[in-house]
Amino acid sequence: MELLEERILNDGNILGENILKVDNFLTHQVDYKLMKEIGQVFAHKYAEAGITKVVTIEASGIAPALYVAEALDVPMIFAKKHKNITMTEGILTAQVYSFTKQVTSTVSISGKFLDADDKVLIIDDFLANGQAAKGLIEIIKQAGSKVLGVGIVIEKSFQDGRQLLESLGVEVTSLARIKNFENGQLNFMEADA
């Protein structure tokens, strides 16, 4: 997605060898116009798939996932990283390691929001090691739902997340695929959509 790649080049900041900071438009401050466009691109890709739910993990995946859900006219569910007192029964959980936060979280979704008839599209902001998406796949399978794809806004293709998800039999669609960070520069490879 050319518009997204341009925004990454203009507003993204490389921190270290493999961290890209995009808090100017995605992970802290949100550019709703860009998110709406992202939603349309994913919705077009999965228009004929029969998606019934869009699932993400809090927090930075919520904005793009909401616009995808709007474009597909289906509910959006986000996995919570912290269980609250209102989540008391039928909770589906998985352990997820966050590379950027360097912590493992138990993420959860109330089982009442997913069932065996659901066809799910997972949406997330980044794909690096694939642990967040893997945890969501585990939760969705616990509900008996089917994962039809994982949509990623920005993929770090030099890390092994895509290979992990594809080894689980899940289609990955990334809008911006970073080949590498070389001498402080971003190099992209061809995106999926």
C-alpha positions in Angstrom: 0.0 0.0 0.0 1.9 3.0 -1.3 0.2 5.6 0.9 1.2 3.6 4.0 4.8 3.1 2.9 5.1 6.9 2.2 3.7 7.6 5.7 6.2 5.2 7.3 9.1 6.8 5.4 7.9 10.3 6.3 6.9 9.8 9.9 8.5 6.6 11.1 11.6 6.5 13.3 14.0 3.6 13.3 15.2 2.7 16.9 18.0 0.3 17.0 18.4 -2.7 14.6 14.8 -3.8 14.4 12.3 -1.4 16.0 10.2 1.0 14.0 8.4 3.7 15.9 5.1 4.9 14.2 3.4 6.6 17.1 2.7 9.6 14.9 -0.1 7.8 13.0 -0.7 4.3 14.3 0.6 3.3 17.8 -0.2 6.4 19.9 -1.7 9.1 17.8 -4.1 7.7 15.1 -4.6 9.0 11.6 -8.2 8.0 11.1 -8.1 8.8 7.4 -5.2 6.4 6.9 -6.9 3.8 9.1 -10.1 4.1 7.1 -8.2 3.5 3.9 -6.5 0.5 5.5 -9.9 -0.8 6.5 -11.1 -0.5 2.9 -8.0 -2.4 1.5 -8.4 -5.3 3.9 -12.2 -5.4 3.4 -11.7 -5.5 -0.4 -9.2 -8.4 0.0 -11.6 -10.5 2.2 -14.9 -9.3 0.8 -15.9 -12.8 -0.5 -14.5 -14.8 2.4 -17.7 -14.6 4.6 -15.9 -12.9 7.5 -18.3 -12.7 10.6 -15.9 -11.2 13.1 -12.7 -9.1 13.2 -10.4 -9.9 16.1 -7.3 -7.9 17.4 -5.3 -7.5 20.5 -5.2 -4.3 22.6 -4.1 -1.6 22.1 -2.5 -0.5 18.8 -4.5 -3.1 16.7 -7.8 -1.6 17.7 -7.9 1.4 15.4 -7.1 -0.5 12.1 -9.3 -3.5 13.2 -12.3 -1.2 13.9 -12.1 0.3 10.4 -11.8 -3.2 8.8 -14.9 -4.3 10.8 -16.8 -1.2 9.7 -15.9 -1.8 6.1 -17.0 -5.5 6.3 -20.0 -4.6 8.5 -19.2 -7.1 11.2 -18.4 -6.8 14.9 -14.8 -6.2 16.1 -13.5 -8.0 19.2 -10.3 -7.1 21.0 -8.4 -9.5 23.3 -7.7 -7.9 26.7 -4.3 -8.0 28.2 -5.6 -7.6 31.7 -8.5 -9.5 33.1 -11.0 -7.3 34.8 -13.6 -8.2 37.4 -16.4 -8.3 34.9 -14.8 -11.1 32.9 -16.0 -14.0 35.1 -17.0 -17.0 33.0 -16.3 -18.6 29.6 -13.0 -16.8 29.2 -10.7 -17.9 26.4 -7.0 -17.2 27.1 -3.5 -17.5 25.6 0.0 -16.5 26.6 1.6 -13.8 24.4 5.1 -12.5 24.5 5.6 -8.9 23.5 9.0 -8.2 21.9 8.7 -4.4 22.3 7.5 -4.5 25.9 9.6 -7.6 26.8 6.8 -9.1 28.8 4.5 -12.1 28.6 0.8 -11.3 29.0 -2.3 -13.5 29.4 -4.7 -12.2 26.8 -8.3 -13.1 26.9 -11.6 -12.9 25.1 -15.0 -13.7 26.5 -16.2 -16.9 24.9 -19.7 -15.5 24.4 -18.4 -13.4 21.5 -17.1 -16.3 19.4 -18.7 -19.6 18.3 -18.2 -22.4 15.9 -20.0 -20.6 13.1 -17.6 -17.6 13.2 -15.2 -17.0 10.4 -12.5 -14.6 11.8 -10.1 -12.2 10.3 -7.3 -11.2 12.7 -6.0 -7.6 12.3 -2.9 -6.3 14.0 -0.6 -3.3 13.7 2.8 -5.1 13.5 4.0 -8.6 12.6 7.5 -9.4 13.8 7.8 -12.7 15.7 4.1 -13.6 15.3 3.4 -14.2 18.9 0.4 -11.9 19.2 -1.3 -13.4 16.2 -0.4 -16.9 17.3 -2.1 -16.2 20.7 -5.2 -14.9 19.0 -5.3 -18.0 16.7 -5.2 -20.2 19.8 -8.1 -18.3 21.4 -10.2 -18.4 18.2 -9.6 -22.2 17.9 -10.6 -22.7 21.6 -14.0 -21.2 20.6 -14.3 -23.6 17.6 -14.2 -20.6 15.2 -12.2 -20.6 12.0 -9.4 -18.2 11.2 -9.6 -17.2 7.6 -6.6 -14.8 7.6 -4.3 -12.5 9.4 -4.1 -8.9 8.2 -1.1 -6.9 9.2 -0.5 -3.2 8.8 3.3 -3.3 8.9 5.3 -6.5 8.7 9.0 -6.8 9.5 9.7 -9.5 6.9 13.2 -10.0 8.2 11.8 -11.6 11.3 10.1 -15.0 11.5 6.4 -14.1 12.2 5.1 -14.8 8.7 6.8 -18.2 8.6 5.3 -19.1 12.0 1.7 -18.1 11.0 2.0 -19.8 7.6 3.2 -22.9 9.3 -0.1 -22.9 11.2 -1.9 -22.9 7.9 -3.0 -19.2 8.1 -2.9 -16.8 5.2 -1.0 -13.6 6.0 -1.8 -10.3 4.2 0.5 -7.4 4.9 0.0 -3.8 3.6 3.7 -2.7 4.1 6.5 -5.3 4.2 9.8 -4.1 5.5 12.7 -6.1 4.0 15.3 -4.6 6.3 16.7 -1.6 8.1 20.0 -0.8 6.4 22.2 2.1 7.5 19.2 3.8 9.1 17.1 3.4 6.0 13.9 1.3 5.5 13.8 -1.0 2.5 10.4 -2.4 1.5 9.5 -5.5 -0.4 6.3 -6.0 -2.4 3.2 -5.9 -0.1 0.4 -8.5 -0.2 -2.4 -6.0 -0.9 
